[in-house]
Amino acid sequence: MALLMWPMLGMADPLVFSSGIKGGGYWSAAKRLQIVAADMGLEVQVEESEGSLQNLSRLLDNEDPTSLVLAQADALQYYLDEHVGLSDSIAILENIGQECVFILTGVNSVIKTAADLQQDKGHTLAISSPNSGIAVTYTYMTTLVPKLAATSVLYTDTGAAMNGLLSADSGEVDAVMLVHRPKEYSPEVDRALRNPDQFRFVEVADKRFAGKLPNGEAVYQSLELAIPVPDSEERRVVSTICVKGMLVANKDKLFPGQRDTLGKLLNFRWMEVYATER
């Protein structure tokens, strides 16, 4: 019954956009879209959220006014796998760039590739928070490659956990995982780039990561990243998988006037919202 109410909304009603943590990348992209939309006569109300899963929960809740969200591709597929039958309401409108998996370990670690994380060796992987997009990514990776569950996850301060990677027996974890845009420099990735004698990037590759989204696109893309070392002309090659960030709508909640204006924004002014990295 609630679903039938959404088409009655007019252009005077704001389009509710659930983004991400205030000040973060998703929040900033949503605020830029809000400004461009306002210039086109469409009011957008940006809501803060904990991330992709909360965004998708709001988007697909018939009692919630959220009709537009940002979400990682793997989070979207994970959510749809857990909530069968909701994919027909989803419209993937645009990509907002790639976020890549970075798994770091000590240079003397036995962990060199994702295959090593599948061995029943009692390995532990550090992830910052169970509510993070990083946690969603690793959970979804595990659904595609079940043997990854052989490596347990410890939710902890990943910066502090890096110190324990320097010795085979001094830390609580054996590797640290981050997910962010390839040209971003988290403190952990920055430290690994600057200290190749201490840290190694784990190769993340497995054909089973090639899952598909409802629109047929691959969830993950395997890439060879040549990442510049800060304050240096050197580059380090990292073999990993990357996931797209996406602008997603619930097409059943959008008023026709909102759809038309949003379509024009995407076709003619999207670069004002999100400029693709080169």
C-alpha positions as CSV (number, residue, x, y, z in Angstrom):
1,M,0.0,0.0,0.0
2,A,2.8,2.5,0.9
3,L,4.4,1.9,-2.5
4,L,1.4,3.3,-4.3
5,M,1.8,6.7,-2.5
6,W,5.1,7.6,-4.0
7,P,4.0,8.5,-7.5
8,M,1.7,11.1,-5.9
9,L,4.6,13.2,-4.8
10,G,5.2,16.4,-6.7
11,M,8.3,18.3,-7.7
12,A,7.8,20.4,-4.5
13,D,8.6,17.4,-2.4
14,P,12.4,16.9,-2.0
15,L,14.1,13.8,-3.4
16,V,15.6,12.1,-0.3
17,F,19.3,11.0,-0.9
18,S,21.0,8.7,1.6
19,S,24.8,9.2,1.2
20,G,27.4,8.3,3.8
21,I,29.3,9.6,6.8
22,K,29.3,13.4,7.0
23,G,32.4,14.7,5.4
24,G,33.3,11.5,3.6
25,G,33.5,10.8,-0.1
26,Y,29.9,9.7,-0.5
27,W,28.6,12.6,1.5
28,S,30.6,15.1,-0.6
29,A,29.4,13.6,-3.9
30,A,25.8,13.8,-2.6
31,K,26.2,17.4,-1.6
32,R,27.6,18.3,-5.1
33,L,24.6,16.6,-6.7
34,Q,22.3,18.6,-4.4
35,I,23.8,21.9,-5.6
36,V,23.5,20.9,-9.3
37,A,20.0,19.6,-8.8
38,A,18.9,22.8,-7.1
39,D,20.1,24.8,-10.1
40,M,17.8,22.7,-12.2
41,G,14.8,23.2,-10.0
42,L,15.0,19.8,-8.1
43,E,15.2,19.9,-4.3
44,V,17.4,17.1,-2.9
45,Q,17.5,16.4,0.8
46,V,20.9,14.7,1.7
47,E,20.8,12.3,4.7
48,E,23.9,11.1,6.5
49,S,24.3,7.3,6.9
50,E,26.7,4.7,8.1
51,G,27.3,3.5,4.6
52,S,26.2,1.3,1.8
53,L,24.1,-1.3,3.7
54,Q,22.1,1.3,5.6
55,N,21.6,3.2,2.4
56,L,20.2,0.1,0.7
57,S,18.0,-0.7,3.7
58,R,16.4,2.7,3.5
59,L,16.1,2.6,-0.3
60,L,14.2,-0.7,-0.3
61,D,12.0,0.1,2.7
62,N,8.5,1.0,1.5
63,E,8.0,3.1,4.6
64,D,11.1,5.2,4.1
65,P,11.1,8.2,1.7
66,T,14.7,7.5,0.5
67,S,14.7,7.2,-3.2
68,L,18.3,7.7,-4.1
69,V,21.5,6.3,-2.5
70,L,25.2,5.7,-3.0
71,A,26.5,2.1,-2.6
72,Q,29.4,-0.1,-3.4
73,A,28.5,-2.7,-6.1
74,D,29.4,-5.6,-3.9
75,A,27.2,-4.2,-1.1
76,L,24.3,-3.9,-3.5
77,Q,24.7,-7.5,-4.7
78,Y,25.2,-8.8,-1.1
79,Y,22.0,-7.0,0.0
80,L,20.0,-8.3,-3.0
81,D,21.2,-11.9,-2.3
82,E,20.0,-11.6,1.2
83,H,16.6,-10.0,0.2
84,V,15.5,-12.0,-2.8
85,G,12.8,-10.4,-5.0
86,L,13.8,-6.7,-4.5
87,S,16.0,-6.3,-7.6
88,D,13.1,-5.2,-9.8
89,S,12.8,-2.0,-7.9
90,I,16.5,-1.1,-8.4
91,A,17.8,1.2,-11.1
92,I,21.6,1.7,-11.3
93,L,21.9,5.2,-12.6
94,E,25.6,6.0,-12.7
95,N,29.1,5.0,-11.6
96,I,31.1,7.1,-9.2
97,G,34.5,5.6,-9.7
98,Q,36.4,2.6,-8.4
99,E,37.3,1.6,-4.8
100,C,40.1,-1.0,-4.6
101,V,40.9,-3.7,-2.1
102,F,44.3,-3.3,-0.4
103,I,45.5,-6.2,1.9
104,L,48.8,-5.5,3.6
105,T,51.1,-7.8,5.5
106,G,54.7,-7.9,6.7
107,V,57.4,-8.5,4.1
108,N,58.3,-11.8,5.8
109,S,54.8,-13.1,6.1
110,V,53.8,-16.4,4.5
111,I,50.7,-14.6,3.1
112,K,51.5,-13.5,-0.4
113,T,48.2,-14.0,-2.3
114,A,44.5,-14.4,-1.6
115,A,45.0,-18.1,-2.0
116,D,47.1,-18.1,1.2
117,L,44.1,-16.6,3.1
118,Q,42.1,-19.6,2.1
119,Q,44.4,-22.0,3.9
120,D,43.4,-23.3,7.3
121,K,46.4,-21.7,9.1
122,G,44.6,-19.7,11.7
123,H,45.3,-16.4,10.0
124,T,43.6,-13.2,11.2
125,L,42.7,-10.2,9.1
126,A,42.2,-6.7,10.6
127,I,39.3,-4.6,9.4
128,S,38.4,-1.2,11.0
129,S,34.7,-1.8,11.8
130,P,31.9,-4.3,11.3
131,N,29.8,-1.4,10.0
132,S,32.3,-0.3,7.4
133,G,32.2,-0.8,3.6
134,I,35.5,-2.8,4.1
135,A,33.6,-5.4,6.2
136,V,30.9,-5.6,3.5
137,T,33.5,-6.2,0.8
138,Y,35.2,-9.0,2.7
139,T,31.9,-10.6,3.6
140,Y,30.8,-10.6,-0.1
141,M,34.3,-11.8,-1.2
142,T,33.8,-14.7,1.2
143,T,30.4,-15.6,-0.4
144,L,32.1,-15.9,-3.8
145,V,35.2,-17.7,-2.4
146,P,34.0,-19.6,0.7
147,K,37.4,-20.8,1.7
148,L,38.3,-17.2,2.6
149,A,36.4,-17.9,5.8
150,A,39.4,-19.8,6.9
151,T,40.9,-16.4,7.8
152,S,39.1,-14.9,10.7
153,V,38.4,-11.1,11.0
154,L,39.3,-8.9,13.9
155,Y,37.7,-5.5,14.0
156,T,40.3,-3.2,15.4
157,D,42.4,-0.1,14.7
158,T,44.1,-1.0,11.4
159,G,46.8,1.7,11.8
160,A,47.9,0.2,15.2
161,A,47.6,-3.3,13.8
162,M,50.3,-2.4,11.2
163,N,52.9,-2.4,13.9
164,G,52.2,-6.1,14.7
165,L,52.9,-7.1,11.1
166,L,56.6,-6.4,11.5
167,S,57.2,-9.6,13.4
168,A,55.8,-13.1,12.8
169,D,54.8,-13.5,16.5
170,S,54.2,-10.0,17.9
171,G,50.8,-9.0,16.6
172,E,47.2,-10.0,16.9
173,V,46.7,-10.1,13.2
174,D,48.5,-11.4,10.1
175,A,47.2,-8.9,7.6
176,V,45.3,-5.6,7.3
177,M,42.6,-4.7,4.8
178,L,41.5,-1.3,3.4
179,V,39.1,-0.4,0.6
180,H,39.4,3.0,-1.0
181,R,39.9,4.8,-4.3
182,P,43.3,3.9,-5.9
183,K,44.6,7.5,-5.8
184,E,43.7,7.9,-2.1
185,Y,46.5,7.5,0.5
186,S,45.2,6.0,3.7
187,P,47.8,6.1,6.4
188,E,48.2,2.3,6.2
189,V,48.7,2.2,2.4
190,D,51.0,5.3,2.6
191,R,53.2,3.5,5.2
192,A,53.4,0.4,3.1
193,L,54.3,2.3,0.0
194,R,57.1,4.2,1.8
195,N,58.5,1.1,3.5
196,P,58.7,-1.8,1.0
197,D,61.4,-3.4,3.2
198,Q,58.8,-3.8,5.9
199,F,55.4,-4.3,4.2
200,R,54.0,-6.2,1.2
201,F,50.7,-5.8,-0.7
202,V,49.0,-9.2,-0.9
203,E,48.0,-10.2,-4.5
204,V,44.2,-10.4,-4.6
205,A,43.1,-12.5,-7.6
206,D,40.6,-15.3,-8.1
207,K,38.3,-16.0,-11.1
208,R,35.5,-16.6,-8.7
209,F,35.4,-12.9,-7.8
210,A,33.7,-12.3,-11.2
211,G,30.1,-12.1,-9.9
212,K,27.5,-10.1,-11.8
213,L,25.1,-7.3,-10.8
214,P,21.4,-7.2,-11.8
215,N,22.4,-5.1,-14.9
216,G,25.0,-7.7,-16.0
217,E,28.1,-5.7,-15.0
218,A,30.8,-7.4,-13.0
219,V,30.9,-6.7,-9.3
220,Y,34.7,-6.7,-9.2
221,Q,37.3,-5.8,-11.8
222,S,40.8,-7.2,-11.6
223,L,43.4,-4.5,-12.0
224,E,47.2,-4.0,-12.0
225,L,47.6,-0.7,-10.2
226,A,50.8,1.3,-10.6
227,I,50.7,3.4,-7.4
228,P,53.1,6.3,-7.0
229,V,55.2,6.2,-3.9
230,P,54.7,9.5,-2.0
231,D,57.6,12.0,-2.4
232,S,59.2,9.7,-4.9
233,E,59.2,9.0,-8.7
234,E,58.9,5.3,-7.9
235,R,55.7,3.3,-8.4
236,R,54.6,0.0,-6.8
237,V,52.5,-2.4,-8.8
238,V,49.6,-3.9,-6.8
239,S,47.5,-6.7,-8.2
240,T,44.0,-6.5,-6.8
241,I,40.3,-6.2,-7.4
242,C,38.3,-3.0,-7.5
243,V,34.6,-2.4,-7.0
244,K,32.5,0.4,-8.4
245,G,30.7,3.0,-6.3
246,M,27.2,3.5,-7.8
247,L,24.3,6.0,-7.8
248,V,21.3,3.8,-7.2
249,A,17.5,4.7,-7.2
250,N,14.3,3.0,-6.2
251,K,12.4,3.6,-9.5
252,D,9.1,3.0,-7.7
253,K,9.7,5.9,-5.4
254,L,10.6,8.6,-8.0
255,F,7.9,11.0,-9.2
256,P,8.0,11.4,-13.0
257,G,9.2,15.0,-12.8
258,Q,12.0,13.9,-10.4
259,R,13.0,11.2,-12.9
260,D,13.1,13.6,-15.8
261,T,15.2,16.2,-14.0
262,L,17.6,13.6,-12.6
263,G,18.0,12.1,-16.1
264,K,18.9,15.5,-17.5
265,L,21.4,16.0,-14.7
266,L,23.0,12.6,-15.4
267,N,23.1,13.2,-19.2
268,F,24.3,16.8,-19.2
269,R,25.8,17.9,-15.9
270,W,27.2,14.7,-14.3
271,M,30.8,15.9,-14.6
272,E,29.9,18.7,-12.2
273,V,29.0,16.1,-9.6
274,Y,31.7,13.5,-10.2
275,A,34.8,13.9,-12.4
276,T,36.3,10.5,-13.3
277,E,39.9,10.0,-12.2
278,R,42.4,9.8,-15.0
